[in-house]
Amino acid sequence: MEQLESLIYLDCVFRELLRFVPPALGTLRTLVADDQLPSTGAYLSKGDQVAIPFYNIHRDQRYCLGPMDPEQFHPERYLIDDNNDNSKIAFLTFGGGHRQCLGQDFARLELKAIFARIMQHVTFGDGGPILNAGGYKQTDTILPKHIGVTIILD
């Protein structure tokens, strides 16, 4: 357990992976009281549904850690403590507030254990520029259009 907790960079990779390609595009919330948006002055009524777009928020520079481009994959952004209060509440993969996923710590620990074990016996390689041309298919989840990885078992 202590060895898994010491894998700080692996934590950064998971957080960045979940930020960069969240498992869900977003979520809907139903307002329980009337409200007004401070930025636009728009009125929202109790019972209105509000979409929270994880994908868009995670790629907005105002909510990202560090100076790195939010459109680029940089796990190192989670090694920086830039005191950006917005970034602390804007990592929405597991939700937030009192509706936050109760199993997120277990999920992270489980992923670390699996990946740490796999990394001991597998070497990953890039599938090349044609296979990794980029782009996403957006459905209920985000899927890569093209992806290629070579896997060598040790």
Backbone bond lengths (Angstrom), bond angles and torsions (degrees), N, CA, C in turn:
res aa  C-N    CA-C-N  psi(-1)  N-CA   C-N-CA  omega(-1)  CA-C   N-CA-C  phi
1 M - - - 1.447 - - 1.528 110.03 -
2 E 1.333 116.80 -45.53 1.462 120.71 179.95 1.520 110.67 -64.11
3 Q 1.340 116.67 -36.80 1.461 119.69 178.59 1.524 110.73 -64.55
4 L 1.330 117.40 -39.73 1.464 120.57 178.32 1.524 110.93 -65.14
5 E 1.324 116.84 -40.20 1.462 120.56 179.51 1.518 111.68 -65.83
6 S 1.332 117.44 -24.92 1.466 120.38 -179.49 1.533 112.51 -79.07
7 L 1.318 118.35 -8.42 1.469 121.96 -179.59 1.530 110.14 -83.65
8 I 1.315 116.09 67.95 1.462 122.52 -173.82 1.525 111.54 -64.83
9 Y 1.334 117.30 -43.26 1.465 119.09 -178.21 1.529 110.90 -65.21
10 L 1.317 117.44 -34.71 1.463 120.29 176.78 1.526 110.22 -62.83
11 D 1.328 117.39 -38.99 1.470 121.14 172.97 1.522 110.49 -57.36
12 C 1.325 115.89 -44.75 1.471 120.64 179.91 1.523 111.04 -61.24
13 V 1.322 116.85 -40.93 1.469 120.88 178.99 1.527 110.25 -63.27
14 F 1.325 117.97 -44.19 1.467 120.57 179.30 1.518 111.51 -63.25
15 R 1.330 116.32 -45.94 1.473 119.62 179.69 1.527 110.52 -60.60
16 E 1.336 116.01 -43.22 1.467 119.37 -179.04 1.525 110.73 -68.38
17 L 1.312 117.36 -38.57 1.460 120.69 177.16 1.524 110.63 -60.99
18 L 1.325 116.47 -45.20 1.462 120.73 -179.89 1.528 112.22 -71.21
19 R 1.329 117.37 -27.06 1.467 120.53 174.50 1.524 110.00 -75.00
20 F 1.319 115.97 -46.28 1.460 121.97 -173.38 1.526 112.29 -70.01
21 V 1.306 116.46 -41.33 1.468 121.61 179.51 1.530 107.80 -133.59
22 P 1.341 117.51 77.95 1.467 119.38 -178.37 1.528 111.22 -63.87
23 P 1.327 117.82 147.03 1.461 120.36 -179.03 1.528 113.22 -63.49
24 A 1.326 117.44 -22.91 1.472 121.65 176.78 1.526 108.22 -129.88
25 L 1.320 116.23 146.23 1.467 120.35 179.59 1.517 111.97 -67.47
26 G 1.326 117.01 -30.46 1.459 120.68 -178.57 1.512 110.20 175.35
27 T 1.313 115.08 -163.66 1.456 121.18 179.62 1.521 109.09 -148.23
28 L 1.307 115.96 166.66 1.468 121.91 176.01 1.518 108.99 -114.04
29 R 1.326 115.71 143.88 1.458 121.87 174.19 1.519 108.27 -129.97
30 T 1.322 116.24 142.84 1.463 122.35 177.08 1.520 108.29 -100.06
31 L 1.331 116.51 126.62 1.461 120.75 -178.50 1.520 110.71 -69.00
32 V 1.314 116.25 136.74 1.465 121.49 179.19 1.526 111.32 -100.19
33 A 1.340 116.85 -2.74 1.468 121.47 177.76 1.527 108.67 -153.67
34 D 1.318 116.72 157.37 1.460 120.91 174.32 1.527 108.50 -63.83
35 D 1.332 115.61 149.78 1.457 119.76 -179.21 1.522 109.03 -153.70
36 Q 1.323 115.31 168.66 1.455 121.19 177.64 1.523 108.03 -136.32
37 L 1.338 116.45 133.71 1.456 120.28 179.04 1.526 109.46 -74.25
38 P 1.325 117.62 124.76 1.470 119.43 -178.05 1.527 113.11 -66.93
39 S 1.334 117.08 -30.25 1.465 119.65 -175.98 1.524 113.27 -75.01
40 T 1.336 117.37 -32.86 1.471 119.93 -175.51 1.521 113.31 -120.16
41 G 1.318 116.72 -17.19 1.459 119.85 -177.08 1.517 113.19 82.10
42 A 1.326 117.37 2.98 1.466 120.92 -179.57 1.526 109.93 -65.41
43 Y 1.333 115.80 138.86 1.467 121.55 178.76 1.521 110.10 -91.46
44 L 1.312 114.89 138.96 1.456 122.23 176.30 1.520 107.00 -122.43
45 S 1.309 115.57 137.58 1.465 120.26 -176.63 1.520 111.45 -102.94
46 K 1.322 114.96 151.89 1.457 120.98 173.93 1.526 108.01 -53.62
47 G 1.339 116.16 133.84 1.459 121.21 -179.12 1.522 113.36 96.02
48 D 1.340 117.63 -17.33 1.467 120.13 176.38 1.522 109.47 -64.11
49 Q 1.329 115.81 147.05 1.456 119.97 174.20 1.524 108.64 -99.02
50 V 1.319 114.92 134.79 1.456 121.88 -179.21 1.524 108.08 -117.53
51 A 1.332 116.11 129.24 1.461 120.96 177.39 1.523 109.25 -86.77
52 I 1.315 116.58 134.78 1.462 122.52 175.73 1.532 106.28 -113.75
53 P 1.335 117.02 102.59 1.469 120.91 -174.53 1.533 112.55 -85.13
54 F 1.324 117.11 94.29 1.466 121.57 -179.19 1.522 111.32 -51.77
55 Y 1.327 115.45 -50.32 1.465 121.10 -175.27 1.524 110.75 -54.99
56 N 1.320 117.36 -47.95 1.467 121.16 -177.57 1.529 111.97 -68.55
57 I 1.317 117.02 -42.52 1.466 120.37 -179.69 1.524 110.33 -64.66
58 H 1.317 117.30 -41.01 1.463 120.96 -179.86 1.523 112.30 -66.04
59 R 1.318 117.96 -19.87 1.469 121.06 -179.21 1.528 112.94 -106.85
60 D 1.304 116.71 15.13 1.467 122.10 178.65 1.532 108.25 -98.19
61 Q 1.328 116.81 122.28 1.468 121.65 -176.17 1.527 112.75 -56.01
62 R 1.320 117.70 -29.65 1.472 120.46 -179.70 1.525 112.32 -63.12
63 Y 1.326 116.53 -23.48 1.459 120.25 -175.24 1.520 113.24 -112.76
64 C 1.318 117.98 5.74 1.464 121.35 -178.37 1.517 111.16 -95.97
65 L 1.300 115.36 149.02 1.457 120.94 174.86 1.517 109.97 -77.40
66 G 1.309 115.87 142.74 1.456 121.56 172.29 1.511 114.28 69.59
67 P 1.332 115.17 177.97 1.466 120.80 -177.09 1.530 113.63 -84.70
68 M 1.329 118.36 -2.11 1.460 120.72 -175.90 1.525 111.32 -66.13
69 D 1.317 114.96 148.89 1.459 122.42 178.08 1.531 109.05 -64.22
70 P 1.344 118.67 123.89 1.466 120.00 -179.54 1.528 113.29 -66.23
71 E 1.333 117.27 -13.42 1.466 120.68 177.63 1.530 112.00 -85.47
72 Q 1.319 117.05 -2.32 1.461 122.29 -179.99 1.528 109.95 -112.84
73 F 1.327 115.82 150.80 1.466 122.62 179.48 1.528 108.80 -85.90
74 H 1.330 117.43 109.89 1.471 122.92 -179.77 1.526 109.77 -138.24
75 P 1.334 118.65 92.39 1.465 120.32 178.14 1.530 112.83 -58.37
76 E 1.324 116.64 -24.81 1.462 120.71 -177.36 1.524 112.61 -62.16
77 R 1.328 117.84 -18.77 1.472 119.64 -179.89 1.535 111.03 -59.66
78 Y 1.332 117.53 -24.62 1.465 120.70 -179.74 1.527 112.94 -87.46
79 L 1.326 116.69 -1.16 1.462 120.85 172.84 1.525 110.76 -90.69
80 I 1.336 116.79 -8.01 1.460 123.16 -176.92 1.523 109.28 -98.53
81 D 1.319 116.62 132.75 1.464 120.67 171.80 1.518 106.35 -107.11
82 D 1.331 116.48 94.89 1.471 119.36 -175.66 1.526 112.52 -98.96
83 N 1.343 116.31 10.20 1.472 121.18 178.62 1.524 112.98 54.64
84 N 1.314 117.22 30.87 1.463 122.10 177.47 1.527 107.70 -87.44
85 D 1.323 116.41 101.16 1.465 120.39 -178.23 1.518 112.00 -58.86
86 N 1.340 117.24 -34.44 1.465 120.59 179.32 1.520 111.26 -61.23
87 S 1.328 117.24 -40.85 1.462 119.86 -176.28 1.525 111.43 -68.16
88 K 1.327 117.52 -28.03 1.465 120.31 -178.24 1.526 111.94 -70.63
89 I 1.319 116.80 -30.17 1.465 119.47 -179.58 1.522 112.34 -99.95
90 A 1.327 117.15 -5.96 1.459 119.97 -173.50 1.523 113.80 -97.06
91 F 1.326 119.14 -0.06 1.462 120.93 174.15 1.520 106.28 -83.73
92 L 1.326 116.22 98.71 1.462 121.38 -166.24 1.523 115.33 -104.40
93 T 1.304 117.72 5.95 1.459 119.54 -175.70 1.525 112.42 -54.44
94 F 1.323 117.12 -37.91 1.464 121.22 179.43 1.522 111.93 -103.47
95 G 1.319 116.70 16.05 1.459 120.62 -178.80 1.515 110.53 81.11
96 G 1.316 115.71 -167.76 1.458 119.47 -178.86 1.514 110.99 -157.16
97 G 1.316 115.18 166.59 1.456 120.40 178.25 1.518 112.22 64.81
98 H 1.334 115.49 -148.40 1.467 119.47 -176.83 1.531 112.58 -74.56
99 R 1.329 117.43 -6.41 1.469 120.41 176.36 1.529 111.99 -101.46
100 Q 1.302 116.05 11.49 1.457 121.07 -178.74 1.525 110.20 -64.96
101 C 1.311 116.30 144.72 1.463 122.27 -178.71 1.527 111.07 -59.64
102 L 1.322 116.22 124.66 1.462 121.02 179.75 1.529 111.95 -71.87
103 G 1.316 116.88 -23.56 1.455 120.65 -175.81 1.514 114.78 -95.08
104 Q 1.343 118.03 9.36 1.461 118.94 -174.40 1.530 113.00 -63.14
105 D 1.316 119.04 -38.73 1.466 120.22 179.32 1.525 110.64 -66.47
106 F 1.330 116.27 -40.54 1.464 120.06 177.12 1.528 110.38 -64.71
107 A 1.334 117.21 -42.16 1.469 121.18 179.67 1.526 110.65 -61.03
108 R 1.316 117.06 -43.83 1.472 120.59 179.16 1.525 111.03 -64.57
109 L 1.325 116.87 -43.41 1.460 120.87 179.53 1.526 110.46 -63.53
110 E 1.314 116.03 -42.67 1.462 120.87 179.51 1.529 110.88 -63.28
111 L 1.332 117.32 -44.94 1.464 121.01 177.93 1.523 111.13 -61.61
112 K 1.320 116.65 -42.55 1.465 119.80 179.23 1.520 111.01 -61.88
113 A 1.321 116.94 -43.42 1.462 120.56 -179.44 1.525 110.75 -63.02
114 I 1.320 116.60 -44.79 1.467 120.83 -179.52 1.522 110.65 -64.63
115 F 1.331 116.78 -49.72 1.458 119.79 -177.23 1.525 112.27 -67.41
116 A 1.316 117.73 -38.07 1.463 120.20 178.44 1.526 109.78 -61.61
117 R 1.313 116.29 -40.56 1.470 120.45 179.20 1.531 111.22 -68.18
118 I 1.324 116.64 -44.78 1.470 120.64 179.30 1.525 110.59 -62.10
119 M 1.331 116.75 -43.27 1.464 120.89 -176.22 1.529 112.04 -63.55
120 Q 1.324 117.84 -19.88 1.459 121.02 177.64 1.529 111.54 -73.64
121 H 1.334 117.42 -21.29 1.458 120.20 -172.04 1.525 114.55 -127.32
122 V 1.324 117.82 3.78 1.461 120.77 -175.04 1.525 109.52 -135.12
123 T 1.336 115.99 141.29 1.461 121.71 172.03 1.520 107.27 -115.51
124 F 1.333 115.95 127.74 1.455 121.49 -179.82 1.520 109.47 -100.76
125 G 1.326 115.83 144.05 1.461 121.26 176.07 1.513 110.73 -133.93
126 D 1.302 115.68 161.55 1.463 122.70 179.82 1.527 109.23 -75.41
127 G 1.320 116.86 135.35 1.456 121.76 179.29 1.514 114.00 -78.16
128 G 1.328 117.71 -5.40 1.459 121.41 178.08 1.513 112.82 105.02
129 P 1.344 116.36 166.38 1.469 121.09 -173.71 1.529 114.38 -67.45
130 I 1.314 118.30 -28.55 1.468 119.45 -179.21 1.524 110.02 -73.38
131 L 1.316 116.68 -45.19 1.460 120.09 179.69 1.518 112.40 -69.17
132 N 1.328 116.97 -31.65 1.461 121.02 -177.32 1.526 110.80 -106.70
133 A 1.321 116.13 51.07 1.466 121.56 -176.06 1.522 112.91 -73.97
134 G 1.312 117.67 -11.26 1.461 120.69 177.79 1.513 112.67 90.15
135 G 1.306 114.68 -178.59 1.456 121.71 -179.47 1.520 111.42 91.62
136 Y 1.321 114.46 158.57 1.460 120.84 -177.21 1.514 111.14 -133.08
137 K 1.333 114.85 151.44 1.457 121.91 167.03 1.518 104.93 -97.69
138 Q 1.312 117.28 123.64 1.458 118.93 179.86 1.520 109.88 -104.56
139 T 1.312 114.42 112.06 1.458 122.40 174.16 1.527 105.09 -122.01
140 D 1.306 119.16 -138.58 1.463 120.24 173.31 1.523 110.65 -69.12
141 T 1.326 115.35 -24.68 1.460 121.33 174.51 1.521 107.41 -123.93
142 I 1.310 116.35 172.74 1.461 121.18 -179.64 1.518 107.63 -104.69
143 L 1.329 116.14 122.68 1.453 121.46 -179.72 1.522 109.35 -121.80
144 P 1.337 118.29 141.13 1.462 119.40 176.90 1.524 110.49 -69.16
145 K 1.350 116.59 141.60 1.466 120.43 176.27 1.518 110.23 -69.48
146 H 1.313 115.59 -43.11 1.464 121.90 -178.92 1.519 107.51 -132.82
147 I 1.299 116.07 136.15 1.468 118.35 174.14 1.518 108.10 -153.35
148 G 1.303 114.42 139.07 1.449 119.35 178.75 1.512 110.44 -145.24
149 V 1.303 115.86 128.82 1.457 121.66 179.96 1.518 107.25 -139.08
150 T 1.319 116.00 136.54 1.460 118.80 171.55 1.525 107.54 -95.54
151 I 1.307 115.94 141.18 1.464 121.34 -179.10 1.521 108.11 -126.14
152 I 1.323 115.71 125.30 1.459 121.48 178.36 1.522 107.57 -117.08
153 L 1.331 115.98 120.37 1.466 120.52 177.75 1.516 109.11 -83.57
154 D 1.323 115.87 128.88 1.471 120.87 -179.85 1.508 110.85 -83.37
